[in-house]
Amino acid sequence: MTSTDSKTSVGRLKSRPQFLAVRHGEARKGRTFLLEVLDRKDDAPPRVGFTVTKKHGNAVERNRMRRRLKEAVRLNAAFAMQPGHDYVIVARREVLDVPFDQLSRQLVLRIENRQTNNSRSNKTAPRKE
């Protein structure tokens, strides 16, 4: 995941508190995956984490989804990631069926697409019961 070039080096989110912190950021929804983005407001290299829930298949399928996303980030999307940001990619089952080049393009487009009106902080209003 990391390389010697400082522009494309991407760290990893490893602990549960890091993943939960990103949930308070921006959510960019798509057909094949959900991208959660959090601006840490520092100049550290970007970090990325991957999530595949058990409802999307057995362990073999979940690992295949995770490997495809990791490779797409390593080859293409790491260049689009901004320093000081955390990214969590939540896979959907369609990740297995989409051609790899299309998956890579979607990932880069979703990372570069800054949606200011889709912040989760605006959705904290109490529910009606």
N, CA, C and O atoms as a MOPAC input file, in Angstrom:
PM7 MOZYME 1SCF
protein

 N      0.80500 1    -1.19300 1     0.00000 1
 C      0.00000 1     0.00000 1     0.00000 1
 C      0.84600 1     1.25500 1     0.00000 1
 O      0.41500 1     2.28200 1    -0.52400 1
 N      2.02500 1     1.20400 1     0.56500 1
 C      2.83900 1     2.40600 1     0.60800 1
 C      3.97700 1     2.28800 1    -0.38000 1
 O      4.42000 1     1.18900 1    -0.71100 1
 N      4.43800 1     3.41500 1    -0.84200 1
 C      5.56900 1     3.44100 1    -1.74800 1
 C      6.58900 1     4.43600 1    -1.22200 1
 O      6.35100 1     5.10100 1    -0.21400 1
 N      7.72200 1     4.54000 1    -1.90200 1
 C      8.75600 1     5.45600 1    -1.45100 1
 C      8.44600 1     6.89100 1    -1.84100 1
 O      9.00400 1     7.81200 1    -1.24300 1
 N      7.58100 1     7.11500 1    -2.81700 1
 C      7.20800 1     8.45800 1    -3.22500 1
 C      6.26100 1     9.04900 1    -2.19800 1
 O      5.21100 1     8.47500 1    -1.91100 1
 N      6.63300 1    10.20300 1    -1.64000 1
 C      5.82600 1    10.78200 1    -0.55800 1
 C      4.46800 1    11.26400 1    -1.04900 1
 O      3.53100 1    11.36400 1    -0.25800 1
 N      4.34200 1    11.56900 1    -2.35200 1
 C      3.06500 1    12.03900 1    -2.86700 1
 C      2.02500 1    10.92500 1    -2.91900 1
 O      0.83400 1    11.18500 1    -2.75300 1
 N      2.45800 1     9.69500 1    -3.14500 1
 C      1.51200 1     8.60300 1    -3.30600 1
 C      1.49800 1     7.65100 1    -2.11600 1
 O      0.82100 1     6.62500 1    -2.17000 1
 N      2.21700 1     7.95500 1    -1.05300 1
 C      2.20500 1     7.04300 1     0.08300 1
 C      0.88500 1     7.19200 1     0.83000 1
 O      0.43600 1     8.29600 1     1.13900 1
 N      0.29300 1     6.06000 1     1.10400 1
 C     -1.00400 1     6.02800 1     1.76900 1
 C     -0.87400 1     5.15100 1     2.99800 1
 O     -0.42200 1     4.01000 1     2.91100 1
 N     -1.27500 1     5.69000 1     4.15200 1
 C     -1.26200 1     4.91000 1     5.37400 1
 C     -2.51800 1     4.07800 1     5.49900 1
 O     -3.39500 1     4.13100 1     4.63700 1
 N     -2.60600 1     3.31400 1     6.56200 1
 C     -3.75700 1     2.45000 1     6.78300 1
 C     -4.45700 1     2.81900 1     8.07700 1
 O     -3.80900 1     3.16400 1     9.06500 1
 N     -5.76500 1     2.74700 1     8.07100 1
 C     -6.55200 1     2.83600 1     9.29300 1
 C     -6.61500 1     1.43100 1     9.86100 1
 O     -6.98800 1     0.49300 1     9.15800 1
 N     -6.25300 1     1.27600 1    11.12700 1
 C     -6.16900 1    -0.06800 1    11.68100 1
 C     -7.06600 1    -0.30500 1    12.88400 1
 O     -7.50700 1    -1.43300 1    13.10300 1
 N     -7.34200 1     0.71500 1    13.66000 1
 C     -8.10100 1     0.49200 1    14.89100 1
 C     -9.54900 1     0.96700 1    14.73700 1
 O     -9.85700 1     1.83000 1    13.91500 1
 N    -10.40600 1     0.38900 1    15.53600 1
 C    -11.82200 1     0.72900 1    15.49800 1
 C    -12.08900 1     2.21500 1    15.75300 1
 O    -12.92100 1     2.79400 1    15.05500 1
 N    -11.42500 1     2.86000 1    16.71700 1
 C    -11.67100 1     4.29600 1    16.90700 1
 C    -11.33900 1     5.14100 1    15.66800 1
 O    -11.99300 1     6.15200 1    15.41400 1
 N    -10.33300 1     4.72800 1    14.90600 1
 C    -10.01500 1     5.45600 1    13.68100 1
 C    -11.14600 1     5.32500 1    12.66300 1
 O    -11.51800 1     6.30700 1    12.02000 1
 N    -11.68900 1     4.13000 1    12.51600 1
 C    -12.79900 1     3.91200 1    11.59200 1
 C    -14.04000 1     4.68500 1    12.04200 1
 O    -14.73600 1     5.27900 1    11.21900 1
 N    -14.31400 1     4.67600 1    13.34200 1
 C    -15.49100 1     5.37700 1    13.85200 1
 C    -15.36100 1     6.88300 1    13.69300 1
 O    -16.36500 1     7.56300 1    13.47700 1
 N    -14.16500 1     7.41500 1    13.79400 1
 C    -13.96000 1     8.85300 1    13.62400 1
 C    -14.31600 1     9.29100 1    12.20800 1
 O    -14.85500 1    10.38000 1    12.01000 1
 N    -14.01900 1     8.45200 1    11.23100 1
 C    -14.29500 1     8.80000 1     9.83700 1
 C    -15.79400 1     8.85300 1     9.57700 1
 O    -16.23300 1     9.55100 1     8.66300 1
 N    -16.57300 1     8.14200 1    10.34800 1
 C    -18.03400 1     8.15200 1    10.17000 1
 C    -18.63900 1     9.52200 1    10.39700 1
 O    -19.75200 1     9.78700 1     9.94200 1
 N    -17.92300 1    10.40600 1    11.09900 1
 C    -18.43300 1    11.76000 1    11.35300 1
 C    -18.12600 1    12.70800 1    10.20400 1
 O    -18.50200 1    13.87900 1    10.24500 1
 N    -17.44900 1    12.21100 1     9.18700 1
 C    -17.10200 1    13.03200 1     8.03200 1
 C    -18.15600 1    12.95600 1     6.94400 1
 O    -19.34500 1    12.78600 1     7.21800 1
 N    -17.70900 1    13.08200 1     5.72300 1
 C    -18.57000 1    13.13300 1     4.56000 1
 C    -18.77100 1    11.73300 1     3.98200 1
 O    -17.83900 1    10.93000 1     3.95600 1
 N    -19.98400 1    11.44200 1     3.52000 1
 C    -20.28800 1    10.14600 1     2.90200 1
 C    -20.58800 1    10.36300 1     1.42700 1
 O    -21.44200 1    11.17400 1     1.06800 1
 N    -19.88400 1     9.63600 1     0.58200 1
 C    -20.08200 1     9.71300 1    -0.86700 1
 C    -20.56600 1     8.35000 1    -1.34100 1
 O    -19.79200 1     7.39500 1    -1.42000 1
 N    -21.85300 1     8.27200 1    -1.65400 1
 C    -22.47400 1     6.99300 1    -1.97800 1
 C    -22.33900 1     6.65900 1    -3.44900 1
 O    -22.30900 1     7.54200 1    -4.30700 1
 N    -22.25900 1     5.37500 1    -3.71900 1
 C    -22.20000 1     4.88200 1    -5.08300 1
 C    -22.80300 1     3.49800 1    -5.17100 1
 O    -23.19700 1     2.91600 1    -4.16100 1
 N    -22.87200 1     2.97600 1    -6.37700 1
 C    -23.48900 1     1.66100 1    -6.58700 1
 C    -22.60000 1     0.53800 1    -6.08300 1
 O    -23.10300 1    -0.45600 1    -5.55900 1
 N    -21.29200 1     0.67400 1    -6.23200 1
 C    -20.39200 1    -0.41600 1    -5.88400 1
 C    -19.76000 1    -0.27700 1    -4.50500 1
 O    -19.32200 1    -1.27300 1    -3.92900 1
 N    -19.70400 1     0.93200 1    -3.97000 1
 C    -19.11400 1     1.12500 1    -2.65000 1
 C    -19.54500 1     2.46500 1    -2.07700 1
 O    -20.03500 1     3.33600 1    -2.79500 1
 N    -19.35700 1     2.61300 1    -0.79100 1
 C    -19.58800 1     3.86600 1    -0.07700 1
 C    -18.22100 1     4.37500 1     0.34800 1
 O    -17.42200 1     3.62500 1     0.90900 1
 N    -17.95300 1     5.63900 1     0.08400 1
 C    -16.68400 1     6.23900 1     0.47900 1
 C    -16.96300 1     7.25000 1     1.57900 1
 O    -17.73900 1     8.18700 1     1.39100 1
 N    -16.33000 1     7.05600 1     2.72100 1
 C    -16.44100 1     7.98900 1     3.83600 1
 C    -15.12200 1     8.74900 1     3.92100 1
 O    -14.04600 1     8.15300 1     3.86800 1
 N    -15.21500 1    10.07100 1     4.05300 1
 C    -14.03100 1    10.92800 1     4.03900 1
 C    -14.05900 1    11.84900 1     5.24800 1
 O    -15.08500 1    12.44700 1     5.57200 1
 N    -12.91300 1    11.95000 1     5.90900 1
 C    -12.77300 1    12.86000 1     7.05200 1
 C    -11.51900 1    13.69100 1     6.86100 1
 O    -10.43700 1    13.15200 1     6.62800 1
 N    -11.66800 1    15.01700 1     6.96200 1
 C    -10.52300 1    15.91800 1     6.90500 1
 C     -9.96100 1    16.04900 1     8.31500 1
 O    -10.62900 1    16.57300 1     9.20600 1
 N     -8.72300 1    15.56900 1     8.52000 1
 C     -8.08600 1    15.64000 1     9.83900 1
 C     -7.48600 1    17.00400 1    10.11400 1
 O     -7.09200 1    17.28600 1    11.24500 1
 N     -7.40800 1    17.86200 1     9.09400 1
 C     -6.85700 1    19.20800 1     9.20300 1
 C     -5.38700 1    19.20300 1     9.61400 1
 O     -4.96500 1    19.98300 1    10.46700 1
 N     -4.61500 1    18.30800 1     8.99300 1
 C     -3.16600 1    18.29400 1     9.17100 1
 C     -2.52600 1    17.97300 1     7.82100 1
 O     -3.22300 1    17.79000 1     6.82300 1
 N     -1.20600 1    17.90700 1     7.79800 1
 C     -0.49200 1    17.65800 1     6.54700 1
 C      0.08200 1    16.25100 1     6.47300 1
 O      0.94100 1    15.97800 1     5.63400 1
 N     -0.37400 1    15.36400 1     7.33100 1
 C      0.11100 1    13.97900 1     7.32100 1
 C     -0.38600 1    13.27100 1     6.06600 1
 O     -1.36400 1    13.70500 1     5.45900 1
 N      0.27200 1    12.19100 1     5.67300 1
 C     -0.19700 1    11.44400 1     4.48900 1
 C     -1.62200 1    10.93000 1     4.69700 1
 O     -2.04700 1    10.71400 1     5.83200 1
 N     -2.35700 1    10.73500 1     3.60300 1
 C     -3.71800 1    10.20600 1     3.73300 1
 C     -3.68600 1     8.77000 1     4.25600 1
 O     -2.70700 1     8.04600 1     4.07700 1
 N     -4.78000 1     8.38100 1     4.90500 1
 C     -4.91400 1     7.00900 1     5.39700 1
 C     -6.20100 1     6.43200 1     4.83300 1
 O     -7.17100 1     7.15300 1     4.60000 1
 N     -6.19600 1     5.12300 1     4.61800 1
 C     -7.36100 1     4.46500 1     4.04300 1
 C     -7.65000 1     3.19000 1     4.83000 1
 O     -6.73900 1     2.52300 1     5.31900 1
 N     -8.93300 1     2.86900 1     4.93900 1
 C     -9.38300 1     1.63600 1     5.57300 1
 C    -10.45600 1     0.99400 1     4.70700 1
 O    -11.13400 1     1.67600 1     3.93800 1
 N    -10.60700 1    -0.31100 1     4.83400 1
 C    -11.55300 1    -1.06100 1     4.01200 1
 C    -12.49100 1    -1.83700 1     4.91500 1
 O    -12.06800 1    -2.43100 1     5.90700 1
 N    -13.77900 1    -1.82900 1     4.56100 1
 C    -14.78700 1    -2.54600 1     5.33400 1
 C    -15.66900 1    -3.35300 1     4.38900 1
 O    -16.15800 1    -2.84200 1     3.38100 1
 N    -15.86300 1    -4.62700 1     4.73600 1
 C    -16.79900 1    -5.47700 1     4.00800 1
 C    -17.59400 1    -6.23200 1     5.06200 1
 O    -17.02900 1    -6.99200 1     5.84900 1
 N    -18.90600 1    -6.02200 1     5.07600 1
 C    -19.72400 1    -6.64700 1     6.11000 1
 C    -20.04000 1    -8.09700 1     5.75800 1
 O    -19.92300 1    -8.50800 1     4.60300 1
 N    -20.43900 1    -8.85700 1     6.76000 1
 C    -20.72300 1   -10.27600 1     6.57700 1
 C    -21.94900 1   -10.53600 1     5.71300 1
 O    -22.10600 1   -11.64000 1     5.18900 1
 N    -22.81000 1    -9.55500 1     5.55400 1
 C    -24.00300 1    -9.78500 1     4.74100 1
 C    -23.68000 1    -9.85700 1     3.25100 1
 O    -24.55900 1   -10.16800 1     2.44700 1
 N    -22.43200 1    -9.57400 1     2.87000 1
 C    -22.05600 1    -9.57800 1     1.45700 1
 C    -21.39900 1   -10.86300 1     1.00400 1
 O    -20.80300 1   -10.89300 1    -0.07300 1
 N    -21.48400 1   -11.91900 1     1.78300 1
 C    -20.96700 1   -13.19800 1     1.31600 1
 C    -20.08100 1   -13.86700 1     2.35100 1
 O    -19.91100 1   -13.38600 1     3.47200 1
 N    -19.52300 1   -14.99600 1     1.93200 1
 C    -18.66000 1   -15.73100 1     2.84700 1
 C    -17.27000 1   -15.08700 1     2.88100 1
 O    -17.03300 1   -14.08700 1     2.20400 1
 N    -16.37000 1   -15.64900 1     3.65400 1
 C    -15.05700 1   -15.04800 1     3.86400 1
 C    -14.26200 1   -14.94000 1     2.56700 1
 O    -13.54900 1   -13.96000 1     2.35700 1
 N    -14.38000 1   -15.93300 1     1.70400 1
 C    -13.64400 1   -15.91100 1     0.44300 1
 C    -14.08900 1   -14.72400 1    -0.41600 1
 O    -13.25600 1   -14.01200 1    -0.97900 1
 N    -15.39400 1   -14.51700 1    -0.51200 1
 C    -15.90800 1   -13.41300 1    -1.32100 1
 C    -15.56900 1   -12.06300 1    -0.69600 1
 O    -15.21100 1   -11.12300 1    -1.40600 1
 N    -15.67800 1   -11.96300 1     0.61300 1
 C    -15.34500 1   -10.70100 1     1.28800 1
 C    -13.87300 1   -10.36400 1     1.10300 1
 O    -13.53400 1    -9.20500 1     0.86600 1
 N    -12.99100 1   -11.35600 1     1.20500 1
 C    -11.56400 1   -11.10800 1     1.00100 1
 C    -11.27300 1   -10.70800 1    -0.44500 1
 O    -10.41400 1    -9.86100 1    -0.68900 1
 N    -11.97300 1   -11.30300 1    -1.39500 1
 C    -11.78200 1   -10.92900 1    -2.79400 1
 C    -12.19900 1    -9.47900 1    -3.02500 1
 O    -11.51900 1    -8.73800 1    -3.73500 1
 N    -13.32300 1    -9.07500 1    -2.42100 1
 C    -13.77000 1    -7.68400 1    -2.53900 1
 C    -12.72600 1    -6.73300 1    -1.95900 1
 O    -12.38700 1    -5.71700 1    -2.56600 1
 N    -12.22600 1    -7.07600 1    -0.78500 1
 C    -11.22300 1    -6.24000 1    -0.12200 1
 C     -9.94100 1    -6.15200 1    -0.94800 1
 O     -9.36000 1    -5.07600 1    -1.08500 1
 N     -9.50500 1    -7.27800 1    -1.49200 1
 C     -8.28500 1    -7.27300 1    -2.31100 1
 C     -8.44700 1    -6.43800 1    -3.56600 1
 O     -7.52500 1    -5.72100 1    -3.95400 1
 N     -9.60500 1    -6.52000 1    -4.20900 1
 C     -9.84200 1    -5.70700 1    -5.41100 1
 C     -9.80100 1    -4.22400 1    -5.08100 1
 O     -9.21800 1    -3.43900 1    -5.83000 1
 N    -10.41500 1    -3.82900 1    -3.96500 1
 C    -10.40600 1    -2.41700 1    -3.58400 1
 C     -9.00400 1    -1.94500 1    -3.21800 1
 O     -8.60400 1    -0.84100 1    -3.58500 1
 N     -8.25700 1    -2.77700 1    -2.49400 1
 C     -6.88800 1    -2.40400 1    -2.12400 1
 C     -6.02900 1    -2.19900 1    -3.36200 1
 O     -5.24900 1    -1.24900 1    -3.42800 1
 N     -6.16800 1    -3.08000 1    -4.33500 1
 C     -5.36700 1    -2.95200 1    -5.54300 1
 C     -5.77300 1    -1.72300 1    -6.35200 1
 O     -4.91400 1    -1.06000 1    -6.93200 1
 N     -7.05700 1    -1.41300 1    -6.39800 1
 C     -7.50900 1    -0.21000 1    -7.10400 1
 C     -6.94300 1     1.04500 1    -6.44800 1
 O     -6.55200 1     1.98600 1    -7.13800 1
 N     -6.90000 1     1.06100 1    -5.12300 1
 C     -6.30800 1     2.20200 1    -4.41800 1
 C     -4.81800 1     2.26300 1    -4.69800 1
 O     -4.28400 1     3.33700 1    -4.97500 1
 N     -4.14600 1     1.13300 1    -4.63200 1
 C     -2.69700 1     1.11500 1    -4.82400 1
 C     -2.30000 1     1.57800 1    -6.22200 1
 O     -1.34800 1     2.34400 1    -6.37400 1
 N     -3.02500 1     1.11800 1    -7.24600 1
 C     -2.64300 1     1.42700 1    -8.61900 1
 C     -3.11900 1     2.80400 1    -9.08600 1
 O     -2.40000 1     3.48400 1    -9.81900 1
 N     -4.29800 1     3.21800 1    -8.68200 1
 C     -4.89700 1     4.40900 1    -9.29000 1
 C     -5.32500 1     5.49000 1    -8.30800 1
 O     -5.04100 1     6.66700 1    -8.52900 1
 N     -5.98900 1     5.11900 1    -7.24700 1
 C     -6.65800 1     6.11300 1    -6.42500 1
 C     -5.74500 1     6.80600 1    -5.43400 1
 O     -6.09500 1     7.87600 1    -4.93700 1
 N     -4.59200 1     6.24000 1    -5.12700 1
 C     -3.70500 1     6.87300 1    -4.14700 1
 C     -3.26200 1     8.25300 1    -4.61200 1
 O     -2.98800 1     9.12400 1    -3.78700 1
 N     -3.18900 1     8.46100 1    -5.91800 1
 C     -2.77600 1     9.75400 1    -6.45200 1
 C     -3.82800 1    10.82800 1    -6.19900 1
 O     -3.49100 1    12.00700 1    -6.09100 1
 N     -5.08500 1    10.44000 1    -6.10300 1
 C     -6.16700 1    11.40300 1    -5.92500 1
 C     -6.41800 1    11.74900 1    -4.46100 1
 O     -7.09800 1    12.73400 1    -4.17200 1
 N     -5.88700 1    10.96400 1    -3.53900 1
 C     -6.14300 1    11.18800 1    -2.11500 1
 C     -5.38600 1    12.41000 1    -1.60200 1
 O     -4.21100 1    12.61300 1    -1.91100 1
 N     -6.08600 1    13.21400 1    -0.81600 1
 C     -5.52900 1    14.45900 1    -0.30100 1
 C     -4.78900 1    14.22000 1     1.00600 1
 O     -5.24500 1    13.42600 1     1.82900 1
 N     -3.65500 1    14.89000 1     1.21900 1
 C     -2.96200 1    14.79300 1     2.51000 1
 C     -3.87200 1    15.30000 1     3.63600 1
 O     -4.64600 1    16.23900 1     3.44900 1
 N     -3.76800 1    14.67300 1     4.78600 1
 C     -4.56700 1    15.08800 1     5.93000 1
 C     -5.98700 1    14.58100 1     5.91500 1
 O     -6.82000 1    15.07900 1     6.67300 1
 N     -6.29300 1    13.60400 1     5.07500 1
 C     -7.64100 1    13.04900 1     4.99600 1
 C     -7.60000 1    11.56500 1     5.32400 1
 O     -6.61700 1    10.87900 1     5.04200 1
 N     -8.68400 1    11.07900 1     5.92600 1
 C     -8.88400 1     9.65500 1     6.15200 1
 C    -10.01500 1     9.19000 1     5.24100 1
 O    -11.01100 1     9.89400 1     5.07600 1
 N     -9.86600 1     8.02200 1     4.65900 1
 C    -10.86300 1     7.45200 1     3.75400 1
 C    -11.21700 1     6.04900 1     4.23100 1
 O    -10.33300 1     5.24800 1     4.53500 1
 N    -12.51200 1     5.75600 1     4.29500 1
 C    -12.98300 1     4.39500 1     4.55900 1
 C    -13.83900 1     3.98900 1     3.37100 1
 O    -14.78400 1     4.68600 1     3.00100 1
 N    -13.49700 1     2.85800 1     2.78200 1
 C    -14.23500 1     2.34000 1     1.63500 1
 C    -15.04700 1     1.14400 1     2.11600 1
 O    -14.49600 1     0.12300 1     2.52700 1
 N    -16.36900 1     1.29300 1     2.05700 1
 C    -17.28900 1     0.23600 1     2.48100 1
 C    -17.78800 1    -0.44800 1     1.21500 1
 O    -18.51900 1     0.14800 1     0.42300 1
 N    -17.39000 1    -1.69900 1     1.03200 1
 C    -17.69400 1    -2.42600 1    -0.19900 1
 C    -19.14600 1    -2.89000 1    -0.23200 1
 O    -19.75200 1    -3.17800 1     0.80000 1
 N    -19.67500 1    -2.95300 1    -1.42700 1
 C    -20.95300 1    -3.58700 1    -1.68000 1
 C    -20.69000 1    -4.79600 1    -2.57400 1
 O    -19.61600 1    -4.91200 1    -3.16500 1
 N    -21.64100 1    -5.66900 1    -2.66900 1
 C    -21.45500 1    -6.92400 1    -3.40500 1
 C    -21.09600 1    -6.69900 1    -4.87300 1
 O    -20.41700 1    -7.53500 1    -5.47000 1
 N    -21.53500 1    -5.60100 1    -5.46100 1
 C    -21.27500 1    -5.31900 1    -6.86800 1
 C    -19.79300 1    -5.16200 1    -7.17600 1
 O    -19.40800 1    -5.18500 1    -8.34600 1
 N    -18.95000 1    -5.00400 1    -6.15800 1
 C    -17.50900 1    -4.88500 1    -6.36600 1
 C    -16.97100 1    -6.12900 1    -7.07800 1
 O    -16.00700 1    -6.03700 1    -7.83800 1
 N    -17.57300 1    -7.26800 1    -6.84200 1
 C    -17.11800 1    -8.51200 1    -7.47900 1
 C    -17.44200 1    -8.56700 1    -8.96400 1
 O    -16.71500 1    -9.20500 1    -9.72600 1
 N    -18.51200 1    -7.91400 1    -9.39100 1
 C    -18.99300 1    -8.04200 1   -10.76500 1
 C    -18.48400 1    -6.95700 1   -11.70300 1
 O    -18.47500 1    -7.15500 1   -12.91800 1
 N    -18.06400 1    -5.82500 1   -11.17200 1
 C    -17.63900 1    -4.69700 1   -11.99100 1
 C    -16.23800 1    -4.97300 1   -12.54300 1
 O    -15.37100 1    -5.44400 1   -11.80600 1
 N    -16.00200 1    -4.68700 1   -13.83100 1
 C    -14.63700 1    -4.82000 1   -14.36200 1
 C    -13.66600 1    -3.93100 1   -13.57200 1
 O    -14.03100 1    -2.85300 1   -13.10300 1
 N    -12.42600 1    -4.40600 1   -13.43800 1
 C    -11.47100 1    -3.72500 1   -12.57200 1
 C    -11.19000 1    -2.29400 1   -13.01100 1
 O    -11.08000 1    -1.40900 1   -12.16300 1
 N    -11.07100 1    -2.04200 1   -14.31100 1
 C    -10.78200 1    -0.67900 1   -14.75200 1
 C    -11.93800 1     0.26500 1   -14.44100 1
 O    -11.72000 1     1.43400 1   -14.12300 1
 N    -13.16100 1    -0.23900 1   -14.53400 1
 C    -14.32400 1     0.57100 1   -14.18100 1
 C    -14.36300 1     0.83300 1   -12.67700 1
 O    -14.70300 1     1.93600 1   -12.24800 1
 N    -14.01900 1    -0.16600 1   -11.88000 1
 C    -13.95600 1     0.00400 1   -10.43000 1
 C    -12.92000 1     1.06800 1   -10.06500 1
 O    -13.17400 1     1.91500 1    -9.20800 1
 N    -11.76800 1     1.02600 1   -10.70400 1
 C    -10.71800 1     2.00600 1   -10.44000 1
 C    -11.16500 1     3.41100 1   -10.80400 1
 O    -10.92200 1     4.35600 1   -10.05500 1
 N    -11.81900 1     3.55300 1   -11.95200 1
 C    -12.31300 1     4.87200 1   -12.37100 1
 C    -13.34200 1     5.41900 1   -11.38900 1
 O    -13.30000 1     6.59600 1   -11.03300 1
 N    -14.27300 1     4.55900 1   -10.94900 1
 C    -15.29300 1     5.00200 1    -9.99900 1
 C    -14.65700 1     5.46000 1    -8.69800 1
 O    -15.07700 1     6.45700 1    -8.11000 1
 N    -13.65300 1     4.73900 1    -8.25700 1
 C    -12.98000 1     5.08200 1    -7.01300 1
 C    -12.28500 1     6.43400 1    -7.12900 1
 O    -12.39900 1     7.26500 1    -6.22800 1
 N    -11.57300 1     6.66200 1    -8.21500 1
 C    -10.89000 1     7.94800 1    -8.40700 1
 C    -11.89500 1     9.08400 1    -8.49900 1
 O    -11.70000 1    10.13700 1    -7.89100 1
 N    -12.97000 1     8.88100 1    -9.25600 1
 C    -13.99000 1     9.92700 1    -9.38800 1
 C    -14.64200 1    10.24400 1    -8.04800 1
 O    -14.89600 1    11.40800 1    -7.73900 1
 N    -14.91100 1     9.22300 1    -7.26100 1
 C    -15.55700 1     9.44500 1    -5.96700 1
 C    -14.61200 1    10.16500 1    -4.99800 1
 O    -15.05100 1    10.98700 1    -4.19400 1
 N    -13.33000 1     9.85500 1    -5.07600 1
 C    -12.36200 1    10.52900 1    -4.20800 1
 C    -12.21700 1    11.99000 1    -4.61000 1
 O    -12.15300 1    12.86200 1    -3.74300 1
 N    -12.16400 1    12.26800 1    -5.89500 1
 C    -11.98600 1    13.63800 1    -6.37000 1
 C    -13.25000 1    14.46600 1    -6.25000 1
 O    -13.16800 1    15.69200 1    -6.17900 1
 N    -14.41400 1    13.83900 1    -6.22600 1
 C    -15.69400 1    14.54400 1    -6.16000 1
 C    -15.95600 1    15.01500 1    -4.73400 1
 O    -16.25200 1    14.21100 1    -3.85000 1
 N    -15.84600 1    16.30300 1    -4.52100 1
 C    -16.07900 1    16.86600 1    -3.19200 1
 C    -17.53400 1    17.30900 1    -3.10300 1
 O    -17.93100 1    18.29500 1    -3.72300 1
 N    -18.31500 1    16.58200 1    -2.33700 1
 C    -19.73100 1    16.89500 1    -2.19100 1
 C    -19.92400 1    17.61600 1    -0.86700 1
 O    -19.83900 1    16.99900 1     0.19500 1
 N    -20.18000 1    18.90000 1    -0.92200 1
 C    -20.31200 1    19.66400 1     0.31000 1
 C    -21.69600 1    19.51800 1     0.93100 1
 O    -21.86100 1    19.78300 1     2.12200 1
 N    -22.69100 1    19.10200 1     0.15400 1
 C    -24.04300 1    18.99900 1     0.68800 1
 C    -24.36100 1    17.62300 1     1.24200 1
 O    -25.50800 1    17.37400 1     1.61600 1
 N    -23.39100 1    16.71800 1     1.31100 1
 C    -23.66100 1    15.35000 1     1.73900 1
 C    -22.92900 1    15.02100 1     3.03700 1
 O    -22.50200 1    13.88500 1     3.23800 1
 N    -22.78500 1    15.99500 1     3.90200 1
 C    -22.07700 1    15.78800 1     5.15000 1
 C    -22.99200 1    15.12100 1     6.15800 1
 O    -24.17200 1    15.45900 1     6.25300 1
 N    -22.46000 1    14.18600 1     6.90000 1
 C    -23.27400 1    13.47800 1     7.88900 1
 C    -23.60600 1    14.35300 1     9.09000 1
 O    -24.57200 1    14.08400 1     9.80400 1
 N    -22.82300 1    15.38600 1     9.31600 1
 C    -23.08300 1    16.23900 1    10.47400 1
 C    -24.41900 1    16.96200 1    10.34200 1
 O    -25.00600 1    17.35500 1    11.35000 1
 N    -24.91200 1    17.14700 1     9.10700 1
 C    -26.20100 1    17.79700 1     8.90200 1
 C    -27.36800 1    16.85800 1     9.16000 1
 O    -28.50900 1    17.30900 1     9.26300 1
 N    -27.10800 1    15.57200 1     9.26500 1
 C    -28.18200 1    14.58800 1     9.40400 1
 C    -28.34800 1    14.12400 1    10.85300 1
 O    -28.75900 1    12.98800 1    11.08800 1
 N    -28.04100 1    14.96700 1    11.80800 1
 C    -28.10900 1    14.56000 1    13.19700 1
 C    -29.40900 1    14.98000 1    13.87000 1
 O    -29.51400 1    14.92800 1    15.09500 1
 N    -30.39200 1    15.39300 1    13.09000 1
 C    -31.67100 1    15.77600 1    13.67200 1
 C    -32.35900 1    14.54700 1    14.27100 1
 O    -32.21700 1    13.44100 1    13.75000 1
 N    -33.09500 1    14.73700 1    15.35300 1
 C    -33.76900 1    13.58500 1    15.97200 1
 C    -34.84300 1    13.01300 1    15.05300 1
 O    -35.48800 1    13.73400 1    14.29200 1
 N    -35.01200 1    11.70900 1    15.14700 1
 C    -36.02900 1    11.03400 1    14.33600 1
 C    -37.41000 1    11.22200 1    14.92400 1
 O    -37.57600 1    11.37800 1    16.13400 1
 N    -38.39400 1    11.20500 1    14.04800 1
 C    -39.78000 1    11.23800 1    14.50900 1
 C    -40.20800 1     9.84200 1    14.86900 1
 O    -39.90500 1     8.89500 1    14.14300 1
 N    -40.89600 1     9.69400 1    15.95800 1
 C    -41.32200 1     8.35300 1    16.37700 1
 C    -42.80200 1     8.21100 1    16.39300 1
 O    -43.31700 1     7.14300 1    16.72400 1

